[in-house]
Amino acid sequence: MEGPGGTIGTWYIMAPSIAIDTAMPIRKPVFDPPFNVVRASHVELAVRDLSRARGFYVDCLGYLVSAEEPDALYLRAVEERNHHSIVLRKGKAPEAHTIGFKVASEEDLDRATAWFKRRNLPTAFPELPHQGRTLRTADVTGMPLDFYFRMDQGERMLQRYAAHRGARIQRIDHINCFTPDVQASYDFYTELGFRLTEYTETDDVDPKLWAVWLHRKGNVHDLAFTNGRGPRLHHIGVWTAGPLDILHICDVMATSGYLANMERGPGRHGISNAFFLYVRDPDGHRVELFTSDYLTVDPDLEPLRWSLTDPQRQTLWGHPAPKSWFEQGSDFSSVPLREPVLEARPIVAR
Ligand SMILES: [Fe+2]
């Protein structure tokens, strides 16, 4: 198989004493990537009404406001020292602008720039408020990516408990996107050092990847891809301290005019073991409240395989996800959409 960076080997998953003899489309992890991505950092979303979005993110979910400007709102969660993990920018259409990753140093930013240039992918350095030098580029599907090292720092709010509201969201956890080619996206980010923790594939003799969960920071994922028309943003996953915060926000949303914004859950995922609730903001952007996954730092951690036909993959308790969850997402501005190369369908509730 040939990937964007050259020949790709096939990785055979090893049980303690038995080599599984089925070749899978899974690659060996890259422990010396061309530059060091620390974690998923932020998303920038276009919303049509900043005041309405503020009501949802700040007054309901409990986000802290780091900066409020005529055309933008910069939000962070209670644990975050970085200035923002969600940027809401006033726009005509409810689109996603970019997804952001923090790298480990300015030198990593230089190395990232050289790497993307070598692959003939775009490299620009837009001036962005509240953060340092930022490389704006795109991945193999055209999905916009920002890499940066420095960001303005906010006051430490973790132990200002009286200021914690709503779901008491702690931090950004991950970003989940639709891709028209899961294998191509997986290959691309594996080269950048993202490591596979769990994956869904078809049950064919020649299995195909349908979804992948990839991490840099040491839990189940920083970035996940699901098969579908794309590239599109599926959701931003945000961490709560525990499942009770998620149950509490269900009660809050159900009694404060946001009942229809609750799309799926609460429940426990099979994949990642996390407790979850999916909500839609007033512009339809999806947010997953997420907690209680597990540590993945061991270099010999073997990725877990799930069958696309296993209902416990989606929800450990067995109930499938709604159709909207599989079909709807946020387009990236001006990025052409492609239909998925894989036609396999998951189990859908309604
Ligand atoms: Fe998620």
Residues whose N, C-alpha, C, O or C-beta is under 5 A from the ligand:
A	BS01	LIG	N176 G237 E288
